[in-house]
Amino acid sequence: MPKIAEIEGTPNRNALKFVLKEPLTWGVTRSYDNAEQAQDDPLAAALFDIDHVTNVFYVDRWITVTQDGGADWQDLAREVADPIRAAPAADAHSAATVATATAEIAGLSPEDRQRLEIINSLLDEEVRPYLQNDGGDLHVLGLEGNRLSVHYQGACGTCPSSISGTLRGIQNMLRSIEPDLEVIAV
């Protein structure tokens, strides 16, 4: 049962990041935009049962909860803290999920797998730490030709600057290694 170490604001005023003392997962990101998506995840489902919660994103030792803007964060944070504290800590299931996600890349050609490794390496070094610090993340959905599909998660998923400025910045950075690459947010 994870204890909350601290609660941080994010650039998205409708999202709070809860930093935990124990991990919820081992490298597996969980991102839900509604209660229906979260029905098989007890923690996320419990959070969506709380009025005003619109997005749940978590990985390792932190969880970001986004609201619709209709609640006072001081009250809502107390309510959200209960299911977070009641959640089980990371287990072997997380490790199995990582293995499954890794296998999905196997369908790409060897050249595209290598391109994707280079892209992810640059994202890991230059982009993801900043997004994670702000309570979000970026997941690469696919690479088809010169089109890279990405999905913002957590606080970044509903932040207006992620869809415009941040996306352009990511595309410009990645074009330093692949000049014709187009990055689209899905």
C-alpha positions in Angstrom: 0.0 0.0 0.0 1.8 3.1 -1.3 2.3 6.0 1.0 2.1 9.5 -0.5 5.5 11.3 -0.2 4.3 14.6 -1.6 1.7 16.2 -3.9 2.9 18.5 -6.7 1.1 20.9 -9.0 1.7 20.6 -12.7 1.7 23.1 -15.6 -1.9 21.8 -16.2 -3.9 23.5 -13.5 -6.4 20.7 -13.6 -3.9 18.0 -12.8 -2.0 17.0 -9.6 0.9 14.7 -9.3 1.1 12.4 -6.3 4.7 11.2 -5.6 4.7 7.8 -3.8 7.1 6.1 -1.4 6.4 2.6 -3.0 6.0 1.8 -6.7 2.6 1.1 -8.2 4.2 -0.6 -11.2 7.6 -1.5 -12.5 8.0 0.5 -15.6 4.5 -0.1 -16.8 2.5 3.0 -17.6 -1.3 3.0 -17.1 -3.3 5.8 -18.7 -7.1 6.1 -18.7 -9.3 8.8 -20.2 -12.5 7.6 -18.7 -14.1 5.1 -16.4 -14.9 2.6 -19.1 -11.2 2.3 -20.1 -10.3 1.8 -16.4 -12.9 -0.9 -15.5 -10.2 -3.6 -15.3 -7.9 -1.5 -13.1 -9.1 -1.4 -9.5 -7.1 1.8 -8.6 -8.1 3.8 -11.7 -11.7 2.6 -11.4 -11.9 3.8 -7.8 -10.5 7.1 -8.8 -13.0 7.5 -11.6 -15.8 6.8 -9.0 -14.9 10.2 -7.5 -16.7 13.2 -9.0 -14.7 15.5 -11.3 -11.9 13.0 -12.1 -11.4 12.9 -15.9 -8.0 11.2 -16.3 -5.7 8.9 -14.4 -2.1 8.2 -15.3 0.5 6.3 -13.3 3.8 4.6 -13.5 6.3 3.4 -10.9 6.3 5.9 -8.0 3.9 8.5 -9.1 0.3 9.0 -10.2 -1.3 12.0 -11.9 -5.0 12.7 -11.5 -6.7 15.2 -13.7 -10.1 16.8 -12.9 -12.7 18.7 -15.0 -12.0 22.0 -13.3 -15.2 21.9 -11.3 -13.7 20.9 -7.9 -11.5 22.6 -5.4 -8.1 20.7 -5.4 -7.7 20.9 -1.6 -10.9 18.9 -1.1 -10.5 16.7 -4.2 -6.9 15.8 -3.2 -8.0 14.4 0.1 -10.7 12.3 -1.6 -8.3 11.0 -4.2 -5.6 10.1 -1.6 -7.7 7.3 -0.1 -7.8 5.0 -3.1 -4.1 5.7 -3.8 -3.1 4.7 -0.3 -5.3 1.6 -0.6 -3.8 0.4 -3.9 -1.5 -2.6 -3.9 2.2 -2.0 -4.6 3.9 -3.2 -7.8 3.9 -6.9 -8.5 5.1 -9.5 -11.0 2.1 -8.7 -13.2 3.8 -5.4 -14.1 6.8 -7.2 -15.4 4.7 -9.4 -17.6 2.9 -6.4 -19.1 6.3 -4.8 -20.0 7.3 -8.0 -21.8 4.0 -8.0 -23.8 4.4 -4.4 -24.8 8.0 -5.1 -25.9 6.8 -7.9 -28.1 4.5 -5.6 -30.0 7.5 -3.9 -31.6 8.6 -7.2 -33.1 6.2 -6.6 -36.0 8.3 -3.8 -37.3 11.1 -4.3 -39.9 14.6 -4.5 -38.4 15.4 -1.1 -39.9 12.2 0.5 -38.4 13.0 -1.2 -35.0 16.4 0.4 -35.1 15.0 3.8 -36.0 12.4 3.5 -33.2 15.2 2.6 -30.7 17.1 5.7 -31.7 14.0 7.9 -31.5 13.0 6.4 -28.1 16.5 6.9 -26.8 16.4 10.6 -27.7 13.0 11.0 -26.2 14.2 9.2 -23.0 17.1 11.6 -22.7 15.6 14.9 -23.9 11.8 14.8 -23.5 10.3 12.3 -21.1 12.1 13.5 -17.9 10.6 16.9 -18.3 7.1 15.5 -19.1 7.3 13.1 -16.2 8.4 15.9 -13.9 5.2 17.7 -14.8 3.0 14.6 -14.1 2.8 13.3 -17.7 4.6 11.3 -20.3 4.7 10.5 -24.0 4.1 7.0 -25.4 5.1 6.1 -29.0 2.2 4.4 -30.6 3.8 3.6 -33.9 6.2 4.3 -36.7 5.0 4.1 -40.3 7.3 5.4 -43.0 8.2 9.0 -41.9 5.2 9.3 -39.5 5.7 8.8 -35.8 2.4 8.6 -33.8 2.6 9.6 -30.1 0.1 9.8 -27.3 0.5 12.2 -24.4 -0.4 10.8 -21.0 -1.3 12.1 -17.6 -1.2 15.9 -17.1 0.2 16.3 -20.6 -2.8 14.7 -22.2 -5.1 17.6 -21.5 -2.5 20.4 -21.4 -3.0 22.8 -24.4 0.8 23.5 -24.7 1.5 19.8 -25.2 -0.5 19.6 -28.4 1.0 22.7 -29.9 4.4 24.0 -28.6 5.7 20.8 -27.1 4.8 18.7 -30.1 6.5 21.1 -32.4 9.6 21.1 -30.2 9.7 17.3 -30.2 9.3 17.2 -34.0 12.1 19.7 -34.5 14.4 17.8 -32.1 13.7 14.5 -33.8 14.2 16.0 -37.2 17.8 16.5 -36.2 18.2 12.8 -36.7 15.5 12.2 -39.3 14.9 15.4 -41.3 11.6 14.2 -42.9 10.0 12.8 -39.8 6.4 14.0 -39.0 5.2 13.7 -35.4 1.5 13.5 -34.8 -0.3 13.3 -31.5 -3.1 10.8 -31.3 
